[in-house]
Amino acid sequence: MKSNVRVRFAPSPTGPLHIGGVRTALYNYLFAKKNNGTFVLRIEDTDQTRYVANAEKYIIDALEWCNIPFDEGPNKNEKFGPYRQSERKDLYKKYADILLKKGWAYYAFDTAEQLDSHRKGHEAEGKTFIYNWHNREKGRLVNSLVLTDDEVQKRISNGDKFVIRFKSPQDETLQMEDEIRGNISIDTNTLDDKILFKSDGMPTYHLANIVDDHLMEISHVIRGEEWLPSMALHILLYRAFDWKAPKFAHLPLILKPVGKGKLSKRDGDKLGFPVFPLTYTNEESGDVSRGYKEDGYFANAFINMLAFLGWNPGTEQEIFSLEELIKEFDLKRVSKSGAKFNPDKTNWFQQQYMQTKSDAELTDLYIPILSEKGITKDKKYVLKVVSSIKERAIFVEDFWGLSSFFFENPKEYDAKASKKNWKEGTPELMTELITVINSIEDFSSTNTEKEIKEWITAKEIGFGKVMQPLRLSLVGKLAGPHLFDIIEMIGKQESIKRIENAIKTI
Ligand code: GLU
């Protein structure tokens, strides 16, 4: 049976999901699963001016790739639906009216020009204009706190534009509890009377967010630190409605790798690593931003890395499967201070996960890359290649660079290494080696090694004189796995062909 822990991830579809957003989703997911609760996805699209058409699909695709599916959301278990705020539009006015009736909200008719002039007037005196208790009833601002009911009704029926503002309480120290930050107190005199309902007939984020969290029976609000300044208003709204407020947890910021500052969407590819889970194409500008998936990261490596950006288990263990994360995750172990993003650590996680993948799984990932290059080799062969190179790979994309010589003749020979190792007399030596190789019957790695080394010893020359040119001939450079393993893999005919080629080319 599900518990009544219900959390939500509530992104605004204004563009691709940044890794900070994915981490918020992940922590919500882990918290829900740990508590046998429900993870809800709600699309907060009340700000039509910032709406981006392909963003919702991107968000859903990203959660799916990360393997952190939502239990309820658009087109899925719509028990408390709809889950898109634009589809709940008609519902919010009713709640704004409740607050008006209770005296917790008021109509304001001030035009943009009037507000601008107040702002400028204040600035000229070195002050900041805040629409709240200290000026809302002084007569210079046009609202239902100073106008008579008749005047208000007349303006509304005339079609005058209005907003509905929250009436923040005066002279109160509000005590709030954050699951991560502990007690926070706020002097309500510093709050401005935030707009709850806009002149375009849409609620603002604040109103819609509180109404929906209440109606969707959200028990814990886990979100980014950037929403901490809104917490007081949100708590006050719950109080004004006489609703029980959920518990709040504000996650630390994700910081740039060097120095201070929040890692932002705009950092994009600038810092040399992706800030998005999936590649994103901006439909307007055509700009393409890199994504972790397409850059070759495994989803579980990416998730493991993200889990550690602000949380730690309190032990030395760093590699956690999703199940282990669910078991260990605890809001009490989420830090208050910002988490520095470290791209090297991301690669470290990726490398660790690469080693835990089975050779068979990696072979299945490598075969399509080989087919694209027109190479068809049987699975057993590819499996052997993979097992010999995987230790040195971070990405599946690295496989080709580490193993092309298992499949084809080197395209070129390292110039520096050739100069140093391909000397006078080398072609003759290599021609002789061909004869030796030709005569070997048991072509296993150990036997070719034995026979070739015996021949070198008998000739009384240094091993390097033969081994280096041989490696150059087969691999094209002085790198790669054990040479005799390569010889065994590619076989006698191919080895001979490559030595002949090197003699002709170098
Ligand atoms: N729509 C808000 C956002 O885009 C949600 C904030 C919240 O979780 O309350 O981040």
Boltz pocket constraint, residues with backbone or C-beta under 6 A from the ligand:
constraints:
  - pocket:
      binder: B
      contacts: [[A, 8], [A, 10], [A, 11], [A, 12], [A, 44], [A, 205], [A, 209], [A, 222], [A, 223], [A, 224], [A, 227]]
      max_distance: 6.0
